[in-house]
């Protein structure tokens, strides 16, 4: 064996593994997801709206560019709102945005709590 030859590793079954130079994993972009803290904030608003009878279903989607939490009044309809996390916009407009069913961006920002205020309707005390 000379110094210029790559080192070959042999597995348990006697199969020769790829040389060390080509065995390095290729870095592929992973999907964007909501973390536990973000989901907790979103589901808190979602739970209040379900209790009020306004929302009934949701869907979560994760792609390479964005994570989307969609809110539905009925399952068969288009989503009422989409809460999006887009890392590409983190330094410009903000990481999070709330989009209405028409495609209108209701609010955009760097903090999820502030963005969710656009769709969070707190219960109010009504005097009779």
Buried (B, 14 or more C-beta within 10 A) or exposed (E): EEEEEEEEEEEEEEEEEEEEEEEEEEEEEEEBEBEEEBBEBBBEBBEBBBEEEEBEBBEEEBEEBBBBBBBBBEEEEEBBBBBBBBEEBEEEBBBBBBBBBEEEEBBBBEEBEEBBBBBBEEEEEEEE
